[in-house]
């Protein structure tokens, strides 16, 4: 963790990269052209999230050729949001924008977000219009947006869009968080006052493949729900109360039926079905409680979120000053 950073440049663009060798040349060319046309002092912070292809070599070469480009190299793959977190730690801009490396969010859309920042908004999120994703991805995104709107209390239509812009004070609040969850859009909404979404174009992926699958999405949903809300625990509590009332009513019904009709053998399988329902609800409650206990266990261990092997292109500290993103010994 570090304290607030005095902005050195006007704009920092953070780009997480994982096996995007085919997209990087076009991304670099188009992104630099957009930033040059936008004006002001800018920097590019790429975070190589343990790529296995030639992505790191391409980024290292770009950092050697352009002093405004830096590359944070992870020792292995940690995930998209941890990579963005590391990029924010390394950033030095008054405004920090984030962008995926797959070119599905065209870099040419960045000025739309920056215009809203200049209007006084603290966080500007991209809203992908006419999405070029599969039906599975769109359905998963819809569920994610609904869950995050409930968990954070801030309704947004596209929490999953990585094209976003943040003011420096919001970024400093995010990187000062000591908790394990690093879902950046949700953390930002906790510290921002004025939030808005802007429609942006969305292109088909032409190179590489998506890094999200069903297993990864389920893990993300569990992390979001248990990391930003106690709603699952409350739902289980309400379910327990409902089943208790239902069970009491059914018991009274059976007692009255026995007094009126007398002993009978019918309904045995119905009782088993009800018993299985109650047992399943109890197991569900224990499982959700276990998720929260596991999160507490992870927080107590205080292991680092990620390990940075090296930062390429970082300017050396002047006059013994501490380089940006580093702590004094």
C-alpha positions as CSV (number, residue, x, y, z in Angstrom):
1,X,0.0,0.0,0.0
2,X,1.0,3.6,-0.5
3,X,-0.3,7.0,0.3
4,X,-1.9,9.4,-2.2
5,X,0.2,10.2,-5.3
6,X,0.8,13.7,-6.6
7,X,-0.1,13.6,-10.3
8,X,2.9,13.8,-12.6
9,X,1.0,13.5,-15.9
10,X,-2.6,14.4,-16.9
11,X,-3.6,10.9,-18.0
12,X,-2.5,7.3,-17.2
13,X,-4.0,4.4,-19.2
14,X,-3.7,1.0,-17.5
15,X,-4.0,-2.0,-19.8
16,X,-4.0,-5.6,-18.4
17,X,-2.5,-8.1,-20.8
18,X,-2.7,-11.9,-20.9
19,X,-1.7,-13.7,-24.1
20,X,-2.6,-10.9,-26.5
21,X,0.4,-11.0,-28.8
22,X,-1.7,-10.8,-31.9
23,X,-3.6,-7.7,-30.7
24,X,-0.8,-5.6,-29.1
25,X,0.8,-4.1,-32.3
26,X,-2.6,-2.6,-33.4
27,X,-3.5,-1.6,-29.8
28,X,-0.2,0.2,-29.3
29,X,-0.5,2.1,-32.7
30,X,-4.1,3.1,-32.2
31,X,-3.8,3.9,-28.5
32,X,-0.8,6.2,-28.9
33,X,-2.5,8.0,-31.8
34,X,-5.6,8.6,-29.7
35,X,-3.5,9.9,-26.7
36,X,-1.4,12.2,-29.0
37,X,-4.6,13.6,-30.5
38,X,-6.2,14.1,-27.1
39,X,-3.2,16.3,-25.9
40,X,-1.7,16.8,-22.5
41,X,0.9,14.7,-20.8
42,X,0.1,11.0,-20.8
43,X,1.6,7.6,-19.9
44,X,0.8,4.0,-20.7
45,X,1.0,1.3,-18.0
46,X,0.8,-2.3,-19.3
47,X,0.6,-5.1,-16.8
48,X,1.7,-8.5,-18.2
49,X,-0.4,-11.0,-16.2
50,X,1.9,-14.0,-16.7
51,X,1.5,-14.3,-20.5
52,X,2.9,-17.5,-22.1
53,X,3.2,-16.0,-25.7
54,X,5.3,-13.2,-27.0
55,X,3.2,-10.4,-25.3
56,X,5.9,-9.5,-22.7
57,X,8.6,-9.2,-25.3
58,X,6.5,-6.9,-27.5
59,X,5.7,-4.7,-24.4
60,X,9.3,-4.6,-23.3
61,X,10.4,-3.4,-26.8
62,X,7.6,-0.7,-26.8
63,X,8.8,0.5,-23.4
64,X,12.4,0.8,-24.7
65,X,11.3,2.8,-27.7
66,X,8.8,5.1,-25.9
67,X,9.7,6.6,-22.5
68,X,6.0,7.2,-21.8
69,X,5.3,3.4,-21.7
70,X,6.0,1.2,-18.7
71,X,5.4,-2.5,-18.2
72,X,4.6,-4.2,-14.9
73,X,5.7,-7.9,-15.2
74,X,3.9,-10.4,-12.9
75,X,5.7,-13.6,-11.9
76,X,2.6,-15.6,-12.9
77,X,-1.1,-15.2,-13.8
78,X,-3.2,-13.5,-11.1
79,X,-6.3,-12.4,-13.0
80,X,-7.6,-9.3,-14.7
81,X,-8.6,-7.2,-11.8
82,X,-5.4,-7.8,-9.8
83,X,-3.5,-6.7,-12.9
84,X,-5.5,-3.5,-13.1
85,X,-4.9,-2.9,-9.4
86,X,-1.1,-3.3,-10.0
87,X,-1.3,-0.8,-12.9
88,X,-3.1,1.7,-10.7
89,X,-0.4,1.4,-8.1
90,X,2.2,2.2,-10.8
91,X,0.1,5.0,-12.4
92,X,0.9,8.7,-11.8
93,X,-1.9,10.5,-13.7
94,X,-4.5,12.9,-12.5
95,X,-7.0,10.7,-14.3
96,X,-6.6,7.0,-14.7
97,X,-8.3,5.1,-17.5
98,X,-8.5,1.3,-17.9
99,X,-8.8,-0.6,-21.1
100,X,-8.7,-4.3,-22.3
101,X,-6.0,-5.4,-24.7
102,X,-8.3,-7.4,-26.9
103,X,-9.5,-4.4,-28.9
104,X,-13.2,-5.2,-28.4
105,X,-13.4,-1.8,-26.7
106,X,-11.9,0.5,-29.4
107,X,-9.3,2.9,-28.0
108,X,-10.9,5.6,-30.1
109,X,-13.8,5.7,-27.6
110,X,-11.6,6.9,-24.8
111,X,-12.2,10.7,-25.5
112,X,-15.9,10.1,-24.7
113,X,-15.0,9.1,-21.1
114,X,-12.5,11.8,-20.7
115,X,-15.0,14.4,-21.7
116,X,-17.3,13.3,-18.9
117,X,-14.4,13.4,-16.4
118,X,-13.9,17.1,-17.4
119,X,-17.6,17.7,-16.7
120,X,-16.9,16.8,-13.0
121,X,-17.7,13.1,-12.7
122,X,-15.5,11.0,-10.5
123,X,-16.0,7.7,-12.3
124,X,-17.1,7.1,-15.9
125,X,-18.0,3.6,-17.0
126,X,-18.3,2.4,-20.6
127,X,-21.6,1.0,-21.7
128,X,-21.1,-1.5,-24.5
129,X,-23.6,-0.8,-27.2
130,X,-24.5,-3.6,-29.7
131,X,-22.3,-6.1,-27.9
132,X,-20.4,-8.5,-30.2
133,X,-20.3,-11.3,-27.6
134,X,-21.9,-14.7,-27.5
135,X,-25.3,-15.3,-25.9
136,X,-23.6,-17.0,-23.0
137,X,-21.4,-13.9,-22.3
138,X,-24.3,-11.5,-22.6
139,X,-26.5,-13.5,-20.1
140,X,-23.6,-13.9,-17.7
141,X,-23.0,-10.1,-17.9
142,X,-26.7,-9.4,-17.3
143,X,-26.6,-11.5,-14.1
144,X,-23.3,-9.9,-13.0
145,X,-24.8,-6.4,-13.5
146,X,-27.9,-7.2,-11.5
147,X,-25.9,-8.8,-8.6
148,X,-23.4,-5.9,-8.4
149,X,-26.2,-3.3,-8.5
150,X,-27.8,-5.0,-5.5
151,X,-24.5,-5.6,-3.6
152,X,-23.1,-2.1,-4.0
153,X,-26.4,-0.1,-4.1
154,X,-25.2,1.7,-7.3
155,X,-27.2,0.7,-10.4
156,X,-25.1,0.4,-13.5
157,X,-26.0,-1.4,-16.7
158,X,-22.5,-2.6,-17.5
159,X,-20.2,-3.4,-14.6
160,X,-18.2,-5.8,-16.9
161,X,-16.9,-3.1,-19.3
162,X,-13.2,-2.5,-18.6
163,X,-13.1,0.8,-20.5
164,X,-13.5,3.1,-17.6
165,X,-12.0,6.4,-16.2
166,X,-11.3,7.4,-12.6
167,X,-10.2,10.6,-10.9
168,X,-6.9,10.4,-8.9
169,X,-8.6,10.6,-5.5
170,X,-10.8,7.6,-6.3
171,X,-7.8,5.6,-7.5
172,X,-5.9,6.4,-4.3
173,X,-8.8,5.2,-2.2
174,X,-8.9,2.0,-4.2
175,X,-5.2,1.2,-3.9
176,X,-5.3,1.9,-0.2
177,X,-7.9,-0.8,0.4
178,X,-6.3,-3.7,2.4
179,X,-9.1,-6.2,1.7
180,X,-8.6,-9.2,-0.7
181,X,-11.5,-8.5,-3.2
182,X,-10.1,-6.4,-6.1
183,X,-13.2,-6.0,-8.3
184,X,-12.2,-2.5,-9.4
185,X,-15.7,-1.1,-10.6
186,X,-17.3,-2.1,-7.3
187,X,-14.5,-0.6,-5.2
188,X,-14.6,2.6,-7.2
189,X,-18.4,3.0,-6.6
190,X,-17.7,2.9,-2.9
191,X,-15.5,6.0,-3.0
192,X,-17.1,8.0,-5.8
193,X,-19.8,10.7,-5.5
194,X,-20.6,11.3,-9.2
195,X,-20.8,8.2,-11.4
196,X,-22.0,8.0,-15.0
197,X,-22.0,5.6,-17.9
198,X,-21.3,6.5,-21.5
199,X,-22.2,4.4,-24.5
200,X,-19.2,3.1,-26.3
201,X,-18.7,0.9,-29.4
202,X,-18.0,-2.8,-29.1
203,X,-16.1,-4.8,-31.7
204,X,-15.8,-8.5,-32.3
205,X,-12.6,-10.2,-31.1
206,X,-10.5,-10.9,-34.2
207,X,-7.5,-12.4,-32.6
208,X,-7.0,-14.7,-29.6
209,X,-9.8,-16.0,-27.4
210,X,-11.7,-14.9,-24.4
211,X,-10.2,-15.7,-21.0
212,X,-13.5,-16.1,-19.2
213,X,-15.3,-19.5,-18.9
214,X,-18.1,-20.8,-16.8
215,X,-15.9,-21.8,-13.9
216,X,-14.2,-18.4,-13.9
217,X,-17.6,-16.6,-13.9
218,X,-18.9,-18.7,-11.0
219,X,-15.8,-17.9,-9.0
220,X,-16.2,-14.2,-9.9
221,X,-19.9,-14.2,-8.7
222,X,-19.0,-15.9,-5.4
223,X,-16.2,-13.4,-4.9
224,X,-18.5,-10.5,-5.7
225,X,-21.4,-11.5,-3.5
226,X,-19.3,-12.5,-0.4
227,X,-16.8,-9.7,-0.9
228,X,-19.2,-6.7,-1.2
229,X,-22.4,-7.8,0.5
230,X,-23.9,-9.8,3.3
231,X,-27.0,-10.4,1.2
232,X,-26.5,-14.2,0.8
233,X,-26.4,-14.5,4.6
234,X,-29.6,-12.5,4.9
235,X,-31.3,-14.6,2.2
236,X,-30.4,-17.8,4.1
237,X,-31.8,-16.3,7.3
238,X,-35.1,-15.4,5.6
239,X,-35.2,-18.9,4.0
240,X,-34.7,-20.4,7.4
241,X,-37.5,-18.3,8.9
242,X,-39.8,-19.2,6.0
243,X,-39.1,-22.9,6.2
244,X,-39.6,-22.9,10.0
245,X,-43.0,-21.2,9.6
246,X,-43.9,-23.6,6.8
247,X,-42.8,-26.6,8.9
248,X,-44.8,-25.4,11.9
249,X,-47.9,-25.0,9.8
250,X,-47.5,-28.4,8.2
251,X,-47.0,-30.0,11.6
252,X,-50.3,-28.4,12.8
253,X,-52.0,-29.6,9.7
254,X,-50.8,-33.2,10.3
255,X,-51.9,-33.1,13.9
256,X,-55.4,-32.0,13.0
257,X,-55.6,-34.5,10.2
258,X,-54.6,-37.3,12.5
259,X,-57.3,-36.3,15.1
260,X,-60.0,-36.1,12.4
261,X,-59.0,-39.1,10.1
262,X,-56.9,-41.2,12.4
263,X,-53.5,-43.0,11.8
264,X,-52.7,-43.4,8.1
265,X,-49.7,-44.5,6.1
266,X,-50.2,-42.2,3.1
267,X,-47.9,-39.3,2.6
268,X,-44.7,-41.0,3.6
269,X,-42.8,-39.9,0.4
270,X,-44.1,-36.4,0.8
271,X,-42.6,-36.2,4.2
272,X,-39.3,-37.5,2.8
273,X,-39.4,-34.8,0.1
274,X,-40.0,-32.1,2.7
275,X,-37.2,-33.5,4.8
276,X,-34.8,-33.4,1.9
277,X,-35.8,-29.8,1.2
278,X,-35.0,-28.8,4.7
279,X,-31.7,-30.7,4.7
280,X,-30.7,-29.1,1.4
281,X,-31.5,-25.6,2.7
282,X,-29.4,-26.2,5.8
283,X,-26.4,-27.4,3.6
284,X,-26.8,-24.4,1.4
285,X,-26.7,-22.1,4.5
286,X,-23.6,-23.9,5.8
287,X,-21.9,-23.5,2.4
288,X,-22.6,-19.8,2.2
289,X,-21.4,-19.3,5.8
290,X,-18.2,-21.3,4.8
291,X,-17.6,-18.9,1.9
292,X,-17.5,-16.0,4.4
293,X,-15.4,-17.8,6.9
294,X,-13.0,-18.7,4.1
295,X,-12.8,-15.0,3.1
296,X,-12.0,-14.1,6.7
297,X,-9.3,-16.8,6.7
298,X,-7.8,-15.3,3.5
299,X,-7.8,-11.8,5.0
300,X,-6.1,-12.9,8.2
301,X,-3.2,-14.6,6.3
302,X,-2.4,-11.2,4.7
303,X,-0.7,-12.8,1.7
304,X,0.2,-10.3,-1.1
305,X,-2.3,-10.0,-3.9
306,X,0.4,-10.5,-6.5
307,X,4.2,-10.5,-7.0
308,X,5.8,-8.0,-9.4
309,X,8.9,-9.5,-10.9
310,X,10.0,-6.3,-12.6
311,X,8.8,-2.9,-13.9
312,X,10.2,-2.2,-17.4
313,X,10.6,1.4,-18.6
314,X,10.4,2.9,-15.1
315,X,12.5,6.1,-14.9
316,X,15.2,5.9,-12.2
317,X,14.6,7.9,-9.1
318,X,16.2,11.4,-9.0
319,X,18.2,12.7,-6.1
320,X,17.5,9.7,-3.9
321,X,13.7,10.0,-4.2
322,X,11.5,7.0,-4.1
323,X,10.4,5.8,-7.5
324,X,6.6,5.9,-8.1
325,X,4.8,2.8,-6.7
326,X,7.7,1.9,-4.4
327,X,7.9,2.2,-0.6
328,X,10.8,3.5,1.3
329,X,12.8,0.7,3.2
